[in-house]
Amino acid sequence: MSAVFTNGRFFVPQKNHASTETPHFANAMLVEKGTIMHVGDSQDVEIQAASAEGAAIHDLGGRIVLPGIVDGHMHLMLHGQSLAKVDLGNCRSLEDISRELSAYCKANPNAPRVLARGWQQYTTGGAALASMIDDIDPRPIFIDSLDAHSTWCNTAALKELGVATMSDPAGGKIHRDSSGLPSGLLSEGATVHIAWPFLAASLSTADKISALRNAVKSYSAQGYTGVVEMAMDDNSWEALQLLRDLEHVPLHIAAYWLITPDLDLQACLAQVDKAIDMRKKYSVEGSPDCHITGIKIICDGVVDSCTAALLKPYSNSHGVSPDQLMWATDVLDKVTERASNAGLQIALHAIGDAAIRQAVDGLEKIGSENKRHRIEHLELASAEDAQRLGKLGITASIQPVHSDPAGLRAWPTLLGEHRCGRAFPYMELLAGGATLALGSDSPTASHVPFNNWYSASTRRSATELDYIPPSILNSAVLPLATAIQAATSGAAYSIFSEGKFGTLEKGLKADFVVMDMAWNADQLLESHVMQTWFDGKKVFDASV
């Protein structure tokens, strides 16, 4: 049956993802069998004819209608698991953290272990010792850092993991005290190779399916109809397929298989071969709504833990140097070449300017034009490298929610004011011709789209509204229309799906979201998702 949607403000993005402050809106849309058949005026012949022939009429009350949002960078299983963890995102001190964890422990006496998320390193002065949280509860306590690159453990958790006898894994570190015993913090590869697999193994299949189901529901409730999963592995993929066998999943899922560093080149290439085989089995042609599209490689860490790779030392004399990148350049080149030659898209996590340089150089060697390889985060790109992405056809995958100034309090000390002024150079990337694909990186940050767009278009904090950032953190903002395009058509383009979804256009899937929002960056945080439609069917309704 046909459906006519009227009395709405249907956002029609610009085709070239260009910066614009004057977006165009239509006021009616016709949908048939899950496909958009017309977008225009309520008096258009197509709309009038469908209405006369008995199409269902949906009056949207003057609300804004956007294409279904596509999260350009997220972690589906981790997001689902995070919904059940203690949220420490609002904690500003060790006392706050202890209070939140103690309250959870009292309310959940039968939980086998205590899982938390959202710890920000600056709130504990950069320290993360087991002794700081040992008195809270005798059960194992695992705390994810906000950026998900570190895990803070109490002594019981360290014992449960058995890290005392382990060596540091490739690309990671088990932090130790002066006597050589684990002190409480696992960072980078130690989180990925030790903490994550252990906690995943502790979950039943039913728990994993439930986590994914809750993740999908929470995404539909925020207007998402597509996601780009950026750290897929066997554990998550198996559970996702079981969920899809059980029920309809109203999300387009494009997944990048995580490739982890190894001292043995052949072991690295074997991981790529696994991804190649997985893509053959779950291709976009055979499994259009849930497929493997590429590989994800983490080239460095994050600024707050001083593991982002910089061309010049950290201002506090800590952190990694360019020769401590997670991947040796020659190994990285062989891995990306194998993947690219097999038709896989490549996504490289690079935050520090040294890692970004390595990523751009590497993608230039294998050629990115028409392949839509991408770099994730790009938080400290040099002016030179910011201009190179567009020329080389590299997608700029950005997460403005990470630029929330309330979370960057430690940056002037860690980086020096001179480098803070170069942080998050989104307008430079755009000016250089790069396509922007906007994502949330959930659960390392909120997946609520308005927070992301607010940070992008105001450079103010969406989490601490009264916080006034230092002027050194006020880099150029993105126009609201540009941010929204990056979160819809830009993200779809990044995975070769612009001909299927991402815009409100004839012939594309009827994926759209009805918003209660004003087209004003300053008022974004007052906005709400009212309805989410996937393939022409309503999958979320705030009134129900």
Summary of the structure (lengths in Angstrom):
residues: 544
radius of gyration: 23.0
end to end distance: 22.9
largest distance: 81.3
contacts: 1966
relative contact order: 0.14
helix: 37%
strand: 24%
